[in-house]
Amino acid sequence: MITVYYKSGSAQWKYELDDAEHDHIIKNVLDDNPDIAEMFEDSLEILRDVSAMSEDEMDEDDEIDQTIAVSFLWHYFNSLAEDGDRIEGDIVLIEDEDGTGVTVLPAQGIDEE
């Protein structure tokens, strides 16, 4: 099970994804040979957009985009990031208050609020 925690302003959520589903998603994403930097930025943008929605505003496409974004970001920090930025295991994404960036931390050792 992979887990990504996300916080943006007052929006907070925890997203869990089964390992087999994650592996399937990542295989399909990487088979398309995406521009990794662009995919990274797009994934963060998707999470920003989705975090601003209420559950009843989300449609199936939003849920699919969110699942792919979460899976890609987890994979990025666990496998693709340079050694100094690499994280082992689950991740926490905290959007900067001014919306200019995101702080990424390992989830290990961080207490859930």
Number of C-alpha atoms within 10 A of each C-alpha: 11 18 19 20 20 21 19 18 13 8 13 13 12 11 13 16 15 11 13 11 14 21 14 11 17 18 11 11 15 12 9 9 8 11 9 13 9 10 16 15 12 14 21 21 14 17 21 19 12 18 20 13 12 9 10 6 9 12 9 8 9 16 13 11 16 22 20 18 22 26 27 23 21 23 20 19 21 19 13 15 13 11 10 6 12 15 22 13 16 19 23 20 21 17 19 13 10 7 10 7 12 17 10 16 18 18 18 12 7 10 6 7 4
